[in-house]
């Protein structure tokens, strides 16, 4: 049940700013999602000349050097 003194025209004006903000945020999220999907599906492989991954570096650091 709604209040007896509801003025929808005033409420529309009062809610216009927040609604535009919500729509703007949704648009930004949609653009970022499309950008992220395009980057993920581009098929580019990582450069083999890049530095060793941290997990691999930790494994290499724990391995003692071979003795002759």
N, C-alpha and C positions, 0 to 999 in steps of 0.2 A: 504494500500500500504506500503510495507516495504522499508527501506532505501537501496540505491544502493550498499553500502559497508558492507552489513551484512555478518559477519563471524560466522557461526553457531558453528564451532568447538571451537572457543575462548569463545563464550557465554556458551557453554556446560560446559567447564572447570570453568568458573567464577561462574556459578550457582550451581555447584555440592555441595558445602558446605551448602548453604541455603536450598537446596532441601533435603539433608540428615537431616538437623535440623528439617524441617517440618515433614518428615516421622518419625523421632524419637519422636517428640512431639505427633503425632497421635498414635504411638504405646503405649506411656505412658498413654494417655487418654483411650485407649481401655483396657489396663490392669486394670486401676483403675475402669473403668465402670464394667468390669466383676467381680472384687473383691467386689464392692459395691452391685451389684445385688446378688451375692452369699451370702453376709452378710444379705441382706434384705430378701431373700427368705429362709434363713436357718430355720426359724420357731422357733427360740429361743425366749421365752417370757422373759420380764424383771424380774429381781429378786424381789420378793415381799418385801424383807427385805431392799430394797434401801431407801434412804432418801425421804422425801415427796417432790413432785414436787413444784417448786416455786409458781405456781398459787394456789395450795392447801394450801401452807404455808401462803400465803397472806390472804386467806379466813379464815383460822384458827386464825390468829392474829387479824382480825377485829371482830371476834365473842367474845362478853364479856363472862366471866365465869358465870356459873349458880349460882344464890344465893340460899342458903338453907332456 
